[in-house]
């Protein structure tokens, strides 16, 4: 079973919370590993999915954010780090 955390008010940027597809939902599904497919399905219909994904990549360690789980976000972070390293940026 995955780590169980709750999204708290303010965890998303305020402009996102008002229009996010997950607003008002039981957020356990976004933090329980076997529920990831259902959580990602909610994200697929969300008008702020891209902003949420960017937020998740920058700030969140666990759960589904913007349709990406923690493993997918870690892969993006590693790829970004390799790119910056290859370009001589730190």
N, C-alpha and C positions, 0 to 999 in steps of 0.2 A: 504494500500500500504506500502511496506517495505521502509526502509531507503535507499536513493539513494546516493551512493558514487561511485567514480571512482577509479579503480586500476590505479596507477600512475607508470611510469617507475621506477624500483627499488623496488617496493613493494614485488616482489618475489626475491628470491636470484638470482643473475645474471645467474648462470648456468641453473636455471630452466626456466628463461624467453626465452632463445633461443630455447628450445625444447617443451615448454608448448603448449598444444592443444589450449589454449585460447589466445595465442599470436596473436595480431592483431585484435581480435574480439572486438565488442562493449561490454564493460564490465558491462554495466547497468544490463544485465541479471543476473550477479553474485551477485547483491545487491538488487534486487527487489523480494520480497517474493514469488509472484505468478509465477515467472520465475525460481524458484529453480529446478524444475524437468528438465527443459531444460539445465540449467547450470550443474547439476549433470550428465546429459547424455554426455556433452562435457568432463567432468572429467573422465568418464568411459573409454575413448579412449586415455587418456593422458599418455605419457611415464614417466612423473614425478609426477604422482598423489600421491604416498606415501610420497615423500619429501614435496610436497605442503600441504598435510594433516598435517604432523608433524609441518610445519611452521604455518599453520592456528591454530592448537591447542595451540601452544606456544605464538603466537603474534597477532592474529586477533580476533576482537570482532564481526564483522559483515560480512555478505556475505557467499558465498559458496567458500570453499578452500579445494582442494583435495577431492571433492565429499561430503563434510560434510557441513551442514549449521551451523549457530551459536548455535542453540539449541542442535544439536548433539555434537558439540565441548564442550559446557558447561557441558553436561552430562559426557563426557570423563574426563574433568578437575575435576568435582566433584568426580568421581570414583577414579581418581588418588589421590586426596586429602584424601579421606577416606582410601585408601590403605596405604598411607604414615602415616596417623594418627594411624591406626591399627598396623603398624609395628614400631611405636615409632619414626618415622622420621618426620621432619618438613620441 
